């Protein structure tokens, strides 16, 4: 019996096609690349076109480069070199670029320079287009934040506390040497006026060093160790204090920064591989979402969410000419400053405060029975009644400033006599009669927030917040593996996150 031979389909690698196929035929009709192409073709990119000069050699069309960049972020390709390779090897990118092959320098320069002034307007155009299609709402948003690691060395850090400690050590050393100079001086007339070291700065330190050298340089009775110490101070202290002053300018209101990215602040990251909350240079990213579409984004160097809400909503107004009508956020934004801001701008805020969840569970009722909120308040007499029935009279109204500089108005109440009270030690731990502070304005905001959050609409919004804004961060970080910025500086980081936001919205539209 003859051996059977397998049959194969024709294979002619070098065959020339009479009618070569078009790239459009090779791209699926339902592929996300067509969504990217369609949306960017429909939006206004005049701001991007204005970034180019009339003079000079011809450039790649910015619309094409924008499509390539956005689709790269949609496809988890963030590197300019990988985007260059994709334009030469990937059919989707080749179709999108029209067989143009920009190199990585062109792509990187376009991302870091050309998009500086134009990206925000491009993002807003995309959002408005999606809103017109009924996919999202600009007026009803959910706000949350996350920390993403900066492209910075986590071992080249500067801490404000360390600067303060070192300046105090310098002050102490200068005072000690001056006291020594007083002890070895032949007469009090040999000493000039003592230096003013109340404020440690370059001028004061330099003047003090000069005085010490004038007094001790020609005195043979000076100890050799003191002379060695003075030489070290003369050589190092003026330059160090100048460096500290420069670092304090960079720090401003922050507590730290990285030397390789001065605008990145050290923050405690949840996703540390050792699960110990390691401090890393990072940026605090704030977003507003609607139906898992990103409506607004801002980048902050402040690690706390509390102080970012007003800046974030101001950007919303700048982008869309109005504040959102309704905002839903978690307890990280529940401060008096934010409640005042929402009320002033007529924004309906479904924002939790710190003890809201405990109040819902009822666990707060049994714990800490002597807290201020458990005391009876007599509105007519403006006094509180302590657990033993003692009257706590009002001492007056006082103004205090919190860490952000926001001025709060509190009323203080004091008990008459706690000395022989059987509950002394359990009711309070302070020495003397108990004094409590009451912020009436904050309590008023909490009552309003409690009613809003427990209304039928509030309950729905609390449930929806967890599945609206939080999955967006999870999708970007986990599914699309974006956990660290590639660019440095707040301005460039904003560009990179803006591209991610556009990519997220187009992925959602294509889904």
N, C-alpha and C positions, 0 to 999 in steps of 0.2 A: 504494500500500500504506500502510495506517494506521501511524502511528508507535507503537511499543510503549512502554508506560509501566512503569517498574520498580515492583515490589511491595514494600512495607515492612510490618514488624510494627506493630501498633497502638501509638501513643504518646500517652498522656493524662497529662500532667504534673500537672494539678490534680484528677485523679480521686480521689474519696474512697472508701476501701476499706470495705466493709461489715463485714469481720472483719479488723482490722489484724493484721499478723504480729507474733509475739513475738520479742524479741531472742534467745531461746534457739534459735529456728529459724535465725537468721542466723549463729550461731557453729558452726563445724565440730565434729563429735563428736571428732575427733582433734587438735584445736588445743591447743597447750601451755597456753592460758589455763584449760582445764578441769583440767589437772594441778595448776596453781597453786591453783585454787579447791578442788579435792578435798583436797589435802594440808593446806592451812591450815584447812579445816573439820574435819579429823580430829585436829589437834594441840591441846595444852593451851596457851591464851594467858592464863591467869589472872594471870601476872605483869604482862602488858600492861594488863589490866583494872584492876589495883591501882594503876596509875600515874595514874588519874583520880580527882579529888575528887568527893565526893557533892554538895557545894554547887555552885551556879553554873548557867548555862544549859546546855541539852542540847548534846552534841557528836556529831560524826560517829562512827559505830561504828568502834572501832579495828580490828576484824576486816576491815572493808571497806577502810580506809586501808592496812592491812598488805598485803592482796591487791593493791591498786593499785600500791603501792610495789614489791613483789616482782615483779609482772608487768612493771612498767616496766623494772626491771633485767634481766629476762629478754629484753625487747624492745629493749635498748640505749637506753632513754630514762631518763636520769639527772637531768635538770633538772626542778625542781618546776613551772616554768612550762609546760614541754612536757607534763608529766603532767596539769596542769590542762586544757590544750587537748585532750589525748587523751581525757579523761573526757567531753568535750563532742562530740567528732567521731569517735572510733574506736569501732566497734561492740563490739569485744572488751572495751574498758575500760568502756563503757556497760553492758554485760551484767554485768561483774564488780562494778561499783559500784552496780548496781541503780538506774541513772539518777540517782545522786547526783552533784553537781558541786562537790566541794571546790576551793577556790581554792589558789593556790600557797603562800600564807602558812600555810594550814592543813596542807598536805602537808609543808612545810619544818619547821614547828614539831613536827609528829608525828614526823618523822625525827630531828630534832636534840634533842628534849626527851623525848617520851614513850618512845622506844625505848632511852634510855640504860641503864636497868636491866633491860630486858626482852628485848632482842634476842638476847643470848647464850643465854638459856633457850629462845627460839623456835628458834634454829639447832640447839640440842641436841635438841629435840623432833623436828625434821625428820630429823636424822641417825638417831635411834633408830627412827623410823618406817621409814626406808629399810633400816636394819639388820634389823628384824623381817621385812621383805619379802625378805631375803636378797640385797640388792643391794650391800652393802658389809660390811666387817669393821672393828670398832673395835679389835680386838686386834692386827692385822697392818697396819702403816701405812708409807707412804713419805714422807719429810720432805725439803722443799727450801724455798728462799727466793728472793725477788726484790725488787728496789727499784722503787718507784713514786713518781713525782714528786709532791711536795706542792703544795698551792695556796698558794704563797708566792713572794715576790719573790726571785729568785736574785741580785740585786745589793745587797740590804740584809742583809749577813752580819756575823757576829761570830765571830772566830777566837780560840781560847785562846792560841795562840802569839803573836798580835799583842798581846794584853793583857799577857802576860808580858814581851814586848820593850818595850812602852811603860812598864811599871812600872819596868823596869831603867833606862830612859832618865831617868825622873823621879828615881830614886835617885841616878844619876850626877850629874844637874844640881844636886840639893840638896847633895850632898857637895862639888862644885866651888865652889858659892857659900859654903858653910861654911868651906872652906879659904881662900877669899878673905877672908872676915870675920876669920879668924885673922891673916892677913897685914897687914890695915889696923888692927887693934885696937891701941890705945895701950899696953895691958898685958894680960897673960893674965887679970888679975882682972876685966877688962871683959866677958869671955865667960862665959856660963853653961855648964853641963854640955853636952858635945856630944850631939846627938840620936842615938837608937838607931834606925837604919834597916835593921836586920837583917830585920825583917818590915815590908814596905810596906803600911800600911793608912791609913784615914782619920784616925785619932787621931794616929799618928806624923807623918804629913805635915802636918797642921794645927799640931801642936806645933812642928815644925821651922820652918814658915813664920813662926809667931808669934815664935820666938826670933830668926830672921834679921831680921825687921822691927824688933825691939827693939834689936838690935845695930847695924844699919846705917842706920836711919832718921835718927838725929841726928848721924851722922858725915859731915862735909863732905868728907872725903878719899875718899869712895866714888866710883868711876868711874860716869859717867852710864849707860853701857851695862849695867853691873851692876844699877843701880837700875831700869832699864827691864825687864831680865830678871826681877828680883825682883817687880816689879809684875805681870808676866805670870804668874809662878808663884803669887803670892798670889791672883790672880783665878781661875785655871783649875785648878790642881793639886788642891785639896780636892774640888771638884765632879767632876773626872775620876776620881780614885781611888774616890769613892763610886759612880760609874757602873760602874767596873771590878769592884768588889766585887759589885754587883747582877748583872752579867753572869756572873761566876764562879759565883754561886749557880744561875743558870739553866743554865749549861753542865754543872755537876756533873762527871761523868766523860767527857762528850763533848768533842770538839775544836772544834765549831762549831755554830751555829744561825742561822736566819733571823729577822730582826726582825718579819716579818709572820706567821710561825708559829714561835713560840719552841720548840716541841717537835719541829720538823723539823730533821734534821741534813744537812749537805752530804755527798753521796755521789757516787761516780763512776758515771755512768749509761752503760750499754752502747748504748742506742738513740739516742744523740745524733746529730742530723742531719749533723754535720760529721765524725762517726766518730772524734772525738778524745778521747772519754771525759770530757766536760765535767762539772765538779762542779755538782750541782744540789741544792736542798733536797728531801729525800725521806724515805720511811719504808721500813724493811726488813720485808717481809711474809713470815711463815713459815706454811706450811700442812702438814698431814698428809693424805694421800689414800689411798683404797682403791678400786680399780676406777675411777679418775678422779672419784670423789666426794670432796668435801672433808669430812674428819672433824673437823678441828680447825684453828684459825687463831689467830695472835697477831700483834700489831703492835709493832715495836721501833724505837727511835731509834738503835740501834747498827748501823753499816754492815756488820759482820762476822757471818757465820753461826755462828762457833765459840762465841760467848758467848750464843747464843739458845736452844740445844737444851734445857738444863735448865728454863728458864722456859716453853718451849713444851710440854714433856712434863708439867710441873707443872699447866699449864692443862688438859691432857688428863685428868689424874687428878681435878682439881676438877670437870670436866664429867661424867665417867663413873665416878667413884669408884675407878678403878683405872688403873694405867699400862698402856700397850699391851704385849703379850707380846713382840712383835718389831718392830724399827725398822730401816729401810733408808735410808741417806743416803750422800751423796758425800763426797769427801775434805775438803770445807770444814768438816766437823764432827769430823774426826779429831784430837782433842786428848786429852791425859792427863786433863784435868778431865772431859771428856765420857765417856771410857771408864770412869773411876771412878764417875761418876754412873749410867751404865747398869748397871754391875756391882753397885753398892749397892742399886739398886732392882729387881734381878733381871730386867732387860730384855735380851733377846737382840738384840744390836746388830750388824747387817751394815753397818758403817761403815768406809769406806776411810780410810787415812792417806795422807800426802802423797806417798810414794814407791811406793805400791802398784802403780800402773799401769806405772811404769818397771820394777819388779821382774817384772811379768808379761811385758813385752816383752823382758826380758833386756838392755836398753840400759844399765841401771845397773851391770851386772857389769864392763863394760870401762872405763867412765868413773870417774874419781876412785879409782884403785886404792889410795890411802893413807887412805881414809876410815876412821872408827872401826869401821864394820860390816864392813870387810875385814880387820881385825886379829884375830889368834888370841887367844883368851881361855883362860887356865889357871884352871879353876874351883877346883882344890885349893889353889893358892897365891894366888888372887885377884889376878891380874896379867895384863896384856896383853903380847904380844910384838910389837915393832915390825918393819917390813919388813927391817931389818938384823939381826934376832935379838936385839935388846936388850930387857931386861926393863923394863916400865913398872909401877912399884910404886904401890900405892894410897896416896894422901895423906890420905884420910878422906872422910867424908860431910858434905855441905853442903846447906843449905836456901836456895833462892832463890824469889823471887816473880816471876810473869810480869806482863804488862800488866793483866790482869784482877784481880790480887791473889791468884791461886791459888798456893799454896805447893808447890813441887816439891822433891824430894829427889834430889840427884845425887852421884855418886862421882867423884872426880878421881884420875887416874893420871898419873904423870910419868916420862919417860925419864931414865936416869942421865946420859948424856953425848951430846949431839948436835953438839958442836963440830966434830969432825973427820969426821963422817959424810958419805960421798959422796952420800947422798940429801938432805942438808941444803939446803933451798930448794924441793925438789920434794915432800918428805914434809909439810912444814909451813912457814908463812911467819912464825911468831912468833920473837921474839928469845929466845935461851936454849933450854933443853931443852923438848921438846914436852910439853904438858899436854892431856889429853883429858877430856871430861866424859861420863859414862854415866848415863842415867836408866833404872835397872833396871825400875822399875814400868811406864814407858812401853814399854820393849822387850817386857815380858811381855804387855801389852795388844796390841801389834802382832802378836806371835806368835799370840795367840788370834784376832785379827781376820783374820789371813792364812788360818788354817785354816778359819774360818767362811766367808769370802768365796770360797774355792776348793773348798768342799764342793759337792755336787750342788745342794742347796737354795740355797746362796749364789750360785752361777753363775746360776741362774734369777732370783733376786731382783735381781742386778746388771743383767740384761737387762731385767727388767720395770720397774725404777725409771725408766729413760729414757722409757718409753711409758706411765707411770702418772702421776707427779707433774708432770713437765715440760710435757706437752701442756696441762695445766690452765691454767698461766700463759700459754702461747701462745694458747690459745683466748680467754681473757679480754682479753688485750692486743691481739691481732691481729684476731680474728674479731669481737669485740664492742667494739673500739676504746676500751678503758678504759686510759689511760696516765697519767692525772693525776687526783688526788682533787679533789673539789669543795668539801669541807668542811675546816675548819682545826682543828688540835688533835688530839692522839693519841686522845682519847675519841671525838670525832666521826668521825675516820678509821676507828676500829674499827667503828663503826656502819655506815659506808659499805661497808667490806670485808665485814662480816657479811651485808649485803644481797646483795652480789655472790656470796658463798659459797652462800647459799640459792638464788639464781638459777641458779648453776652446777649445783647438785645437781638442781634441778627440770628444767633443760634436759636434763641427762643422763638423767633418768628418762623424759622425754618422747621422747627420741631413739629 
